[in-house]
Structure formats: structure tokens, C-alpha cells
Amino acid sequence: MSIQARIEQAMAQPFARVDTDAAPPRLVAALRHAVFPGGARIRPQLCLAVAQACGDDAPELSVAAAVAIELMHCASLVHDDMPCFDDADTRRGLPSVHRLYGEPLALLAGDGLIVLAFQTLAAAGVRRPDRLAPLIMTLAEGVGAPDGIVAGQAWECEPRVQLGQYQRAKTGALFVAATCAGAQAAGADPRPWRDLGEYLGEAYQVADDIRDVMGAHELGKPTGQDAQHARPSSAADLGLQAAVEHFRLLIASAVGSVPACPSQGLLRQLVMAESERLLPDSACEQIHRRSAVASRQAMA
């Protein structure tokens, strides 16, 4: 079974805990809407790919870690879309949770997904208690303060923020959690895998900044949000052409950071495939042409 198939099958399993006659039906529906259909599922893919590279001797635990990380990511999207932040009407081409179910249920659905993530990890970790505590810490650090995605969102509420710090928290932290958790689930040292998560996480945010400026409708969500909300942005700080070059450097660094292992080639392919999905060569060429035209006009 492919990694993608394992993930989609596993993502449905935690809902057996909440989808019962005892649960409020609209809350359950909101939870499902937040998770299905999914996006690229790159974070759980990365988690499982690292676990496999490290031997994957506890597949139930590595799958649970991957699912927990994706549930956390989905929770962050639900909260990110709410009126107090982006006030987004759509997510992944569908109505956002708060537009479909209202703000109270959206808030509760995001909170519920966070709890469900820890429940999923705890249930699988019963058989490997020696690995459970480090995994819980990795997941919590990727989400909470001072450096997780909650902190990343909170930096948007501050009058000043350093761009790199903001990006590492808002996006990079959960990528680091994905690579480190994959290693920990397999009983391996997570430290050699940290750089991969950091580089790929920052590249992901830079690409998102670029696409937000370009108005890439394939995002399935409103664009132009960074400028509208005065958020830190690589595209705004560096300019589109320089942001593209920074993205390419980060991808090269991510490829180069993959530790030596039997799956090194496959992991590097995963990074390159994600690079093309995030920012296709055709889009980079379009930005280059625009930049060249702008430079000629400025010199005329």
C-alpha cells in the first residue's frame, strides 16, 4: 500500500471515537468537513517517509503520529479561516467550516481536532510507552508556544515580527514535528531529521507567500490575504523574483539535508515533487519574465 493510501485510510479511523449517537451531529459533521477531502497531506507523508527510512518497526505508531500531525494542521486551518483572523469564505475549494456551520461550531471543531490528535497518538502509544512521551512532546512543541503554530498565529497580533521567526513558527514547526515524529515513532534519533523539516517548512511558507501575491486560484482559498491583513511575507519583503530564488535555495537545502539511508533517493524525490506542486517551473518562469519586463521599463 502506498503512503498516500495508508494516510487516507488512517485519517478516517479517529472519527470512530467521535461519530457516535452520543455526539452532537453538527459538531461531527464540522469535524469531518475540516478534514475531508484533504489537501496534499504532505506533513503525514513526510512523517511516514521518515519512519520508513528509519525502519518503521512500529507502523501503528508511525501512522498515528502522521494522523495526529495532520489533525493538528486541519485544526489550525479551521481557526485560521475564522473572522477573527482571515475571515475566509473557502478552503480547498469548499466553504470554510465557519461559513458552513457558524463560528461557534468552527471554534469547537478546531479545538476538537486538537484533542483528537492527542487521543489518536495516545491510543497507539499504549503498546510502545517508551516512545509515547517523546512523541507527545514533539507534537506539543510543534503546536504550542513559544515556537509552534499557535505562536506563529499569535505573531500576527504583534506590532512587529521578524519574518524568519514568524515563518518558522507558523509553518515550519509542524514540518519539523513531522520529520522528528517519524524518526521517534521508529525508535530512531530525531535530530538528524530536523533540518529537513525546517528547510521544507520554510520553503512551503515562501511558496505560499508567492502564490498569495500572484493570485493563484488553485489554492482553493482567497488570495491577497497577506497584504490585506498586513502580515509578514517573503514576497513583499524580498520581491517576487528574489522570493523565488530563496524558495529554490530552501528546496536545494532540504534535498541536501536528507540523512544517508536506504530511502534517501525516495525522500529527495518527495521533496522535489512537492517543490513542483508548490511552485511549478512554469510559474517561476512567468515571474522571471514579469521581473525582466519591469526592469526594462524602469530603465527606459
C-alpha positions in Angstrom: 0.0 0.0 0.0 1.3 3.5 -0.9 2.0 6.1 1.7 -0.9 8.2 0.4 -3.3 5.3 0.6 -2.2 4.5 4.1 -2.8 8.1 5.2 -6.3 8.4 3.7 -7.3 5.1 5.2 -5.9 6.0 8.6 -7.4 9.5 8.7 -10.9 8.0 8.9 -10.1 5.8 11.9 -10.1 8.5 14.7 -13.6 9.5 13.8 -15.0 6.2 15.1 -14.3 7.8 18.6 -16.5 10.8 17.9 -19.1 9.8 15.4 -21.5 8.1 17.8 -25.1 8.6 18.8 -23.9 10.4 21.9 -22.1 13.2 19.9 -23.8 16.4 18.6 -24.3 15.6 14.9 -23.4 19.0 13.6 -20.2 19.0 15.5 -19.3 15.7 14.0 -20.2 17.0 10.5 -18.0 20.1 11.1 -15.1 17.9 12.2 -15.4 15.8 9.1 -15.7 18.8 6.8 -12.4 20.2 8.3 -10.5 17.0 7.4 -12.1 15.6 4.3 -11.4 15.9 1.5 -7.8 16.6 2.4 -5.1 18.6 0.7 -1.8 17.3 -0.3 -1.3 15.6 3.1 2.4 16.5 2.8 3.0 16.5 6.6 1.8 13.0 7.2 3.6 11.8 4.0 6.8 13.3 5.3 6.3 11.6 8.8 5.7 8.2 7.3 8.5 8.5 4.8 11.0 9.3 7.6 9.6 6.4 9.7 10.1 4.1 6.8 13.7 5.4 6.3 14.3 4.6 10.0 13.0 1.0 9.8 9.3 1.6 10.7 9.3 -1.2 13.2 6.1 0.1 14.9 3.8 1.0 11.9 0.7 1.6 14.0 2.6 4.2 16.0 4.1 5.9 13.0 0.6 6.1 11.3 -0.9 7.5 14.4 1.8 10.1 14.6 1.2 11.1 11.0 -2.6 11.3 11.5 -2.1 13.4 14.7 0.1 15.9 12.8 -2.5 16.2 10.0 -5.3 16.7 12.5 -3.4 19.5 14.1 -2.8 21.0 10.7 -6.5 20.8 9.9 -7.4 22.4 13.3 -5.1 25.3 12.5 -6.8 25.9 9.2 -10.2 26.0 10.8 -9.1 28.6 13.2 -7.1 30.5 10.6 -10.2 30.9 8.4 -12.4 32.4 11.2 -13.5 36.0 11.1 -11.1 37.0 13.9 -8.2 36.0 11.6 -8.6 35.7 7.8 -12.4 35.6 7.6 -12.0 33.2 4.6 -15.1 32.0 2.8 -13.4 29.0 1.2 -10.8 26.3 2.0 -9.7 23.7 -0.5 -12.4 24.9 -2.9 -15.2 24.3 -0.4 -16.9 26.6 2.1 -14.8 27.1 5.2 -16.1 25.5 8.4 -17.3 28.7 10.0 -19.2 29.7 6.8 -20.9 26.3 6.6 -21.5 25.6 10.3 -21.2 29.0 12.0 -18.4 30.5 14.2 -19.3 28.6 17.5 -19.1 25.2 15.9 -16.0 26.2 13.9 -14.2 27.1 17.1 -15.3 23.9 18.8 -14.3 21.8 15.7 -10.8 23.2 15.7 -10.5 22.6 19.5 -12.0 19.1 19.0 -9.4 18.2 16.3 -6.6 19.2 18.6 -7.9 16.9 21.3 -8.5 14.1 18.8 -4.9 14.4 17.6 -3.6 13.6 21.1 -6.2 10.9 21.6 -5.0 9.2 18.4 -1.4 9.3 19.4 -2.0 8.2 23.0 -4.2 5.2 21.9 -1.5 3.9 19.5 1.3 4.6 22.0 0.0 2.2 24.6 2.0 -0.6 23.1 5.2 1.5 22.9 5.1 3.6 26.1 8.9 4.3 25.8 8.2 6.2 22.6 5.0 7.9 23.5 6.2 10.7 25.8 8.8 12.0 23.3 6.2 11.9 20.6 3.7 13.8 22.7 6.4 16.4 23.4 7.3 16.7 19.7 3.7 17.2 18.7 3.0 19.7 21.5 6.2 21.7 20.7 5.1 21.9 17.1 1.8 23.4 18.0 2.2 25.5 21.2 4.3 28.4 22.5 7.0 29.5 22.2 7.8 28.2 18.7 4.7 26.2 17.4 1.9 27.1 15.1 -0.1 28.8 17.9 2.8 31.2 18.4 3.1 31.7 14.6 -0.6 32.8 14.5 -0.1 35.0 17.6 2.8 36.8 15.9 0.2 38.3 13.5 -1.2 40.1 16.6 2.1 41.8 17.4 3.1 45.2 16.1 6.5 43.9 14.9 7.8 40.5 14.0 11.0 39.1 12.4 10.0 37.3 9.1 12.1 34.2 9.7 10.8 33.8 13.2 7.2 34.1 12.0 7.6 31.6 9.2 9.5 29.0 11.4 6.6 29.1 13.9 3.6 29.4 11.7 4.6 26.8 9.1 8.0 25.3 9.8 7.2 24.0 13.3 4.7 21.4 12.2 7.1 20.2 9.4 9.8 19.8 12.0 7.3 17.8 14.1 6.5 15.6 11.1 10.1 14.6 10.4 11.1 14.2 14.1 8.0 12.3 14.9 8.6 9.9 12.0 12.0 9.1 13.4 10.8 8.8 17.0 7.9 6.5 16.1 10.5 4.2 14.6 12.8 4.4 17.6 15.4 6.5 15.9 17.2 9.7 16.9 15.1 12.6 15.5 17.9 15.2 15.5 19.4 14.3 12.0 15.9 14.8 10.5 15.2 18.2 12.0 16.9 20.2 9.2 14.7 18.5 6.5 11.6 19.7 8.3 12.9 23.2 8.9 14.0 23.8 5.3 10.9 22.2 3.7 8.6 24.1 6.2 10.1 27.5 5.3 10.0 26.7 1.6 6.3 25.9 2.0 5.6 29.3 3.6 7.7 31.2 1.0 5.8 29.4 -1.8 2.5 30.3 -0.1 3.6 33.9 0.1 4.4 34.0 -3.6 1.2 32.4 -4.7 -0.8 34.7 -2.5 0.7 37.7 -4.4 0.3 36.0 -7.8 -3.4 35.2 -7.1 -3.1 31.5 -7.7 -6.7 30.4 -7.8 -5.7 26.8 -7.5 -5.1 27.4 -3.8 -8.8 26.9 -3.2 -8.8 29.8 -0.8 -8.9 33.7 -1.1 -5.6 35.2 -2.2 -4.2 38.6 -1.4 -4.6 37.9 2.3 -1.1 38.8 3.3 -1.4 42.4 2.1 -5.0 42.7 3.3 -4.0 41.7 6.8 -0.5 43.4 6.8 1.2 40.0 7.5 4.9 39.3 7.1 5.6 38.0 3.6 8.7 36.8 1.8 7.2 38.1 -1.5 6.6 41.6 0.0 10.0 41.8 1.8 12.2 40.3 -1.0 10.2 40.9 -4.1 8.8 38.0 -6.2 11.9 37.2 -8.2 14.1 37.1 -5.1 11.5 35.1 -3.2 11.5 32.5 -6.0 15.3 32.3 -5.7 15.0 31.9 -1.9 12.4 29.2 -2.4 14.8 27.3 -4.7 17.6 27.6 -2.3 15.5 26.2 0.5 14.4 23.2 -1.6 18.0 22.5 -2.5 18.9 22.7 1.2 16.1 20.3 2.0 17.2 17.8 -0.6 20.8 18.1 0.7 19.7 17.6 4.3 18.2 14.2 3.9 20.4 11.8 6.0 22.1 8.9 4.4 19.7 6.0 4.5 18.2 3.3 2.1 15.3 5.7 1.3 17.4 8.8 0.7 16.6 8.8 -3.0 12.9 8.4 -2.5 12.8 11.2 0.2 14.7 13.5 -2.2 12.1 12.7 -4.9 9.3 13.5 -2.5 10.9 16.9 -1.8 11.3 17.7 -5.5 7.8 16.6 -6.3 6.4 18.8 -3.6 8.6 21.7 -4.9 7.0 21.4 -8.3 3.5 21.1 -6.8 4.0 24.2 -4.6 5.7 26.4 -7.2 5.8 24.9 -10.7 8.6 25.8 -13.1 6.1 27.4 -15.3 5.1 29.8 -12.6 8.7 30.6 -11.8 9.3 31.4 -15.5 6.3 33.6 -15.5 7.7 35.6 -12.5 11.1 35.8 -14.2 9.5 37.2 -17.4 7.5 39.8 -15.4 10.6 40.8 -13.5 12.6 41.2 -16.7 9.9 43.4 -18.2 9.6 45.5 -15.1 13.4 46.0 -15.1 13.4 47.1 -18.8 10.5 49.5 -18.2 12.3 51.0 -15.2 15.5 51.6 -17.2 13.6 53.1 -20.2 
